[in-house]
Amino acid sequence: MSLPIKTLPIIERWDCASCGNCCRGSIIPLSVDDLQRLSDQRWEAHPDFEFVQTVVRPGWFGKRPQLAQRADGSCVFLTPDNRCRIHAEHGAAAKPLVCQMYPLQLVPQEKRAILTLRRSCPSAAADNGSELQKHLSFVKQMAEQGELLGKAIRAPAITRRYRGSWSEVLIVASAIERLMTDERYPLVRRLVHGVRFCALLEQCKLKRFDEARLPELMEILEDGSRQEASEFFQERTAPRGAIAPLFRQTAAEYLRLHSSYRVTDSWRERWRLARAAIAIARGRGTVPTIHAALPAVTFTELEQPLGHLSPEIQQPFVRLYEANASSLQYVNAARPGWSLVESFRAFALAYPVALWILRWSSHGRVPTSADAIEMVTIMDRGQGHEPLAGSQHRRRVSMMARSAELERMIVWYAR
């Protein structure tokens, strides 16, 4: 791999806790090398897999083969004690590359790649285990074997109207990082600062600023975002007009990423979900049941204050945003064509959505750290999730950002 691999100055921790969460409901695409390794393992001759399909080959053009799943969405190789059968019988190196790497994540930039974590893994979301530096040698070994991306990616656009160079992107991203890691403020305030910064940035004619003057502009915009944030906390208002249905539609997409949700591929299930989506968009009466893990609740109850969240409960959220801002993971989160500003807004929107779902999942009781970790895994899964990375969601985020509605939603649901 030509790009040097670095870890963040933020200390991230992870060790596999064998929860099996990543082996349920996850699509595992297979490369040519993955398919060859599975073929060499001769699972068709194994007595437990004689009549079991282990690889699915989608009929759509361009779709890669995938590991097969059971009816409940779990990987065909997952054992009852949450172990990988491939790992147990052939070793860790025999698994597909995606499985070997997860939740380790490389974020390529122009001159380096940042090693960070996908916090859709509960252990990573909780910062449980060894420092990430311990896993660096394994990732570098994989890179030397040519298994990982070895080239820099094209710099994303900064706004929809201005692309700029990688150097300029990093200057802007560093300003967002400073706002997201500013420990003088709680997370809700940091997010409003970041969203206001993006709004101010879009008003600038960036073509008029050369690279040498750009850092000075960033300082001015950072100060401006902090000053403008105060008004949103003085009068908190609920989402209004067309924004409220858009918010709930987004929440419905994230709800499908709950760890206890299992997709059933049937027309009856599709029809049920379609009716539930319409009811959620309307937002009246009792919230329709998405899956059994969520208690009965009304839409009115989901607009009530959540109450004080202890630092222990808030910490997984804080860590998610700090690590993403420092690594630029939110920018490279499989949203092709999205600008840096749009990607940050989409990621900021995930916070009020998570707090809305938290109200639902913890209805009638006090939220726990386990609830917070579940919300963080949902938020991380949302990055790259196709319905939350396409043109429809891009339009939703754009509409929510108009007239500062996104800032108002962040403040409203953090009550």
C-alpha positions in Angstrom: 0.0 0.0 0.0 1.5 3.3 -1.0 -0.3 5.5 1.5 1.3 5.5 5.0 -1.2 4.5 7.7 -1.7 6.6 10.8 -3.9 6.4 13.9 -5.7 9.4 15.4 -4.4 11.4 18.3 -7.7 10.4 20.0 -7.2 7.1 21.7 -9.7 4.6 20.4 -10.1 1.1 21.9 -11.5 -2.2 20.6 -11.3 -5.9 21.1 -13.7 -8.5 19.7 -16.3 -9.4 22.4 -17.8 -12.2 20.3 -21.3 -10.7 20.5 -22.1 -11.8 16.9 -23.7 -8.4 16.1 -21.7 -7.9 12.9 -22.7 -11.4 11.7 -26.4 -10.6 11.8 -28.1 -8.6 9.1 -24.8 -7.5 7.4 -24.2 -7.9 3.7 -20.7 -9.3 3.2 -19.5 -8.7 -0.4 -16.9 -11.2 -1.7 -13.8 -10.4 -3.8 -12.3 -12.9 -6.3 -9.7 -13.8 -3.6 -12.5 -14.3 -1.0 -14.3 -16.7 -3.4 -11.1 -18.6 -4.0 -10.4 -19.1 -0.3 -14.0 -20.3 0.3 -13.7 -22.7 -2.7 -10.4 -24.1 -1.3 -12.1 -24.8 2.0 -14.6 -27.2 0.3 -17.6 -26.4 2.4 -19.8 -28.4 0.0 -18.0 -31.5 1.3 -18.5 -30.7 4.9 -21.3 -32.8 6.5 -22.9 -29.7 8.1 -23.0 -27.8 4.8 -23.7 -30.5 2.3 -27.0 -29.0 1.2 -26.4 -25.4 2.5 -25.8 -22.5 0.1 -22.8 -20.5 1.3 -22.5 -17.9 -1.4 -25.2 -15.8 -3.0 -24.7 -14.4 -6.5 -27.1 -11.5 -7.0 -28.6 -11.2 -10.5 -28.2 -7.4 -10.7 -25.4 -6.1 -12.9 -22.4 -5.0 -10.9 -23.4 -6.6 -7.7 -20.7 -8.7 -6.1 -21.3 -12.2 -4.7 -22.1 -12.2 -1.0 -22.0 -14.6 1.9 -25.3 -16.4 2.3 -27.6 -15.7 5.2 -30.1 -17.8 7.2 -33.8 -16.9 7.3 -33.2 -14.8 10.4 -30.5 -12.7 8.7 -27.5 -14.3 10.4 -24.5 -15.4 8.5 -24.6 -19.0 7.4 -21.2 -19.5 9.1 -22.3 -18.1 12.5 -22.4 -20.7 15.3 -24.8 -20.8 18.2 -22.1 -19.4 20.5 -21.5 -16.4 18.2 -18.3 -17.8 16.6 -17.3 -17.8 13.0 -17.1 -21.3 11.6 -14.5 -20.3 9.0 -12.3 -18.8 11.7 -12.8 -21.8 14.0 -11.8 -24.4 11.3 -9.4 -22.6 9.0 -8.1 -19.6 11.0 -8.7 -15.8 10.9 -6.8 -15.4 7.6 -9.3 -17.7 5.9 -12.2 -15.3 6.4 -13.4 -12.8 3.8 -11.5 -9.6 3.8 -14.4 -7.5 5.1 -14.7 -9.9 8.1 -11.0 -9.9 8.8 -10.9 -6.1 8.9 -14.2 -5.2 10.7 -14.5 -2.9 12.7 -11.1 -1.5 11.6 -11.7 1.2 9.0 -9.1 2.9 6.8 -10.0 6.4 5.6 -7.8 7.3 2.6 -6.8 10.9 2.1 -4.3 12.5 -0.2 -1.0 11.6 1.5 -2.1 9.2 4.2 -4.8 6.8 5.3 -6.3 7.1 8.8 -7.0 3.9 10.8 -10.1 4.3 12.9 -13.1 2.2 14.0 -16.6 1.5 12.8 -18.7 2.1 15.8 -21.5 -0.1 14.5 -19.6 -2.7 16.6 -20.9 -2.4 20.2 -17.4 -3.0 21.6 -16.0 -0.2 19.5 -18.9 2.1 20.4 -18.2 1.5 24.1 -14.4 1.9 23.6 -13.8 -1.5 25.2 -10.5 -3.3 24.6 -7.0 -2.6 23.5 -5.8 0.7 22.1 -6.1 0.8 18.3 -2.4 1.1 18.0 -2.2 -2.6 18.9 -4.1 -3.5 15.6 -1.9 -1.2 13.4 0.7 -3.9 12.6 -2.1 -6.3 11.3 -3.5 -3.6 9.1 -0.1 -2.7 7.7 0.6 -6.3 7.0 -2.7 -6.6 5.1 -1.7 -3.4 3.1 1.7 -4.8 2.3 0.0 -7.9 0.9 -2.0 -5.7 -1.5 -5.3 -6.5 0.2 -6.2 -2.9 0.9 -6.7 0.3 -1.0 -3.4 1.7 -1.9 -4.2 5.0 -3.7 -5.4 8.4 -2.6 -9.0 9.2 -3.4 -10.2 12.3 -5.2 -10.8 15.2 -2.9 -14.5 15.7 -2.2 -16.2 18.9 -3.0 -16.2 21.4 -0.1 -19.7 22.8 -1.0 -22.0 22.0 -3.9 -20.5 25.0 -5.8 -16.8 24.6 -5.0 -14.5 21.6 -5.1 -11.0 22.8 -4.2 -7.9 20.8 -3.6 -7.1 18.2 -0.9 -5.2 20.9 1.0 -8.2 23.1 1.0 -10.5 20.3 2.1 -8.2 19.5 5.0 -8.2 23.1 6.1 -12.0 23.2 6.2 -12.2 19.8 7.8 -9.8 20.8 10.5 -12.1 23.7 11.4 -15.0 21.3 11.8 -12.7 19.0 13.8 -11.9 21.8 16.2 -15.6 22.6 16.7 -16.4 18.9 17.3 -13.6 18.4 19.8 -14.1 21.6 21.7 -14.5 20.3 25.3 -15.7 23.7 26.5 -19.1 22.8 25.1 -21.5 19.9 25.3 -22.1 17.8 22.2 -25.4 19.4 21.3 -23.7 22.9 21.2 -20.8 21.6 19.2 -23.1 20.2 16.6 -25.0 23.4 16.3 -21.6 25.2 15.9 -20.7 22.8 13.1 -24.0 23.2 11.2 -23.8 27.0 11.5 -20.2 26.9 10.3 -21.4 25.0 7.2 -24.1 27.6 6.6 -21.7 30.4 6.9 -19.2 28.6 4.6 -21.8 28.2 1.9 -22.3 32.0 1.9 -18.6 32.6 1.1 -17.2 32.9 -2.4 -14.4 30.4 -1.8 -12.8 31.0 -5.2 -11.7 34.4 -4.0 -9.6 32.9 -1.2 -6.2 31.3 -2.0 -4.9 28.5 0.2 -2.8 30.9 2.3 -5.8 33.0 3.3 -8.2 30.1 3.9 -7.1 29.4 7.5 -7.9 33.0 8.5 -11.4 32.7 7.0 -11.9 29.5 8.9 -11.2 31.3 12.2 -13.7 34.0 11.4 -16.4 31.4 10.5 -15.7 29.4 13.6 -16.1 32.5 15.8 -19.3 33.4 13.9 -20.8 29.9 14.3 -20.3 30.1 18.1 -21.9 33.5 18.3 -24.9 32.6 16.1 -25.6 29.3 18.0 -26.9 31.1 21.2 -30.2 32.1 19.6 -31.2 28.5 19.0 -30.9 27.6 22.7 -32.9 30.6 23.8 -36.2 29.5 22.2 -36.4 25.8 21.4 -39.0 25.0 18.8 -40.3 21.6 17.4 -39.8 20.8 13.8 -42.5 22.5 11.8 -44.3 22.4 8.5 -42.9 19.9 6.0 -39.7 19.4 8.1 -41.4 17.2 10.7 -42.5 14.5 8.2 -39.0 14.6 6.6 -37.4 14.1 10.0 -39.7 11.1 10.8 -39.0 9.6 7.4 -35.3 9.7 8.1 -35.9 8.2 11.6 -37.8 5.3 10.0 -34.8 4.5 7.8 -32.5 4.5 10.8 -35.0 2.3 12.8 -34.3 -0.5 10.3 -30.7 -0.5 11.4 -31.6 -1.5 15.0 -29.7 -4.6 16.0 -32.9 -6.5 16.9 -34.5 -5.7 13.6 -34.5 -8.6 11.1 -35.6 -8.1 7.5 -38.1 -10.6 6.1 -38.1 -10.7 2.3 -41.8 -11.1 1.6 -44.5 -9.0 0.1 -46.5 -9.1 3.3 -43.5 -7.6 5.2 -42.9 -5.0 2.5 -46.6 -4.0 2.6 -46.4 -3.7 6.4 -43.3 -1.5 6.3 -44.8 0.7 3.6 -47.9 1.3 5.8 -45.8 1.9 8.8 -43.7 4.5 6.9 -46.8 6.4 5.8 -48.1 6.4 9.4 -44.7 7.6 10.7 -44.7 10.4 8.1 -48.2 11.5 9.2 -47.1 11.5 12.9 -50.5 11.1 14.6 -51.7 8.8 17.4 -49.8 5.7 18.3 -46.5 5.0 16.6 -46.8 1.9 14.4 -44.8 -1.2 15.5 -41.6 -1.5 13.5 -40.3 -4.5 15.5 -41.1 -6.1 18.9 -38.1 -4.6 20.7 -39.7 -1.2 20.8 -42.5 -0.5 23.3 -45.9 1.1 22.5 -45.7 4.9 22.4 -47.5 7.9 20.9 -46.0 10.5 18.6 -46.8 13.1 21.2 -44.7 11.3 23.8 -41.7 11.2 21.4 -41.7 15.0 21.4 -41.4 15.3 25.2 -38.1 16.2 26.9 -35.8 13.2 27.3 -34.4 14.4 30.6 -30.9 14.6 31.9 -28.4 12.2 30.3 -25.4 11.4 32.5 -21.9 11.9 31.2 -21.6 8.1 31.0 -24.5 7.9 28.6 -23.4 10.9 26.6 -19.9 9.6 26.2 -20.5 7.1 23.3 -22.1 9.9 21.3 -19.3 12.3 22.0 -16.7 9.7 21.0 -18.5 8.9 17.8 -18.4 12.5 16.6 -14.9 13.3 17.8 -13.4 10.3 16.0 -15.4 10.9 12.8 -14.4 14.6 12.7 -10.8 13.8 13.3 -10.5 11.0 10.7 -12.9 12.5 8.1 -14.8 9.2 8.2 -18.1 11.1 7.7 -16.7 12.6 4.5 -15.8 9.2 3.0 -18.9 7.4 4.2 -20.0 6.0 0.8 -22.0 9.1 -0.2 -20.8 9.5 -3.8 -21.0 13.0 -5.1 -21.8 14.6 -1.7 -19.8 17.6 -0.6 -18.1 17.9 2.7 -20.8 20.3 3.9 -23.6 17.9 2.9 -21.9 14.9 4.5 -21.4 16.8 7.8 -25.0 17.9 7.8 -26.2 14.3 7.2 -24.1 13.1 10.1 -25.2 15.9 12.4 -28.8 14.9 11.6 -28.2 11.4 12.9 -27.9 12.9 16.5 -31.5 14.2 16.9 -32.7 11.0 15.1 -30.9 8.9 17.6 -32.4 10.8 20.5 -35.9 10.4 19.0 -35.3 6.6 18.8 -33.8 6.7 22.3 -37.0 8.2 23.6 -38.9 5.4 22.0 -36.7 2.5 23.0 -36.4 3.6 26.6 -40.0 4.8 27.0 -41.2 4.3 30.6 -37.7 3.9 32.1 -34.5 5.8 32.5 -32.1 5.4 29.5 -28.9 3.3 30.1 -25.4 3.2 28.7 -26.5 0.1 26.8 -29.2 2.2 25.1 -26.7 4.8 24.2 -24.3 2.2 22.7 -27.2 0.8 20.6 -28.0 4.3 19.3 -24.4 4.8 18.3 -24.3 1.5 16.4 -27.4 2.6 14.6 -25.9 6.0 13.7 -22.7 4.3 12.4 -24.6 1.8 10.3 -26.4 4.7 8.7 -23.1 5.9 7.2 -23.1 4.2 3.8 -26.6 2.7 4.2 -28.0 3.0 0.7 -31.3 4.7 1.5 -29.3 7.3 3.6 -26.7 7.9 1.0 -28.8 8.4 -2.1 -30.4 11.4 -3.9 -33.7 11.3 -1.9 -31.9 11.6 1.4 -29.6 14.2 0.0 -32.7 16.3 -0.9 -34.1 15.7 2.6 -30.9 17.0 4.3 -30.8 20.0 2.0 -34.4 20.9 2.8 -33.8 20.5 6.6 -30.7 22.7 6.4 -32.7 25.6 4.9 -33.8 28.3 7.2 -31.7 26.8 10.0 -34.3 24.0 10.6 -31.5 21.4 11.2 -30.1 23.4 14.1 -33.5 23.7 15.6 -34.1 19.9 15.4 -30.7 19.2 17.1 -31.6 21.6 19.9 -35.2 20.4 20.2 -34.5 16.7 20.5 -31.6 17.3 22.9 -34.0 18.6 25.5 
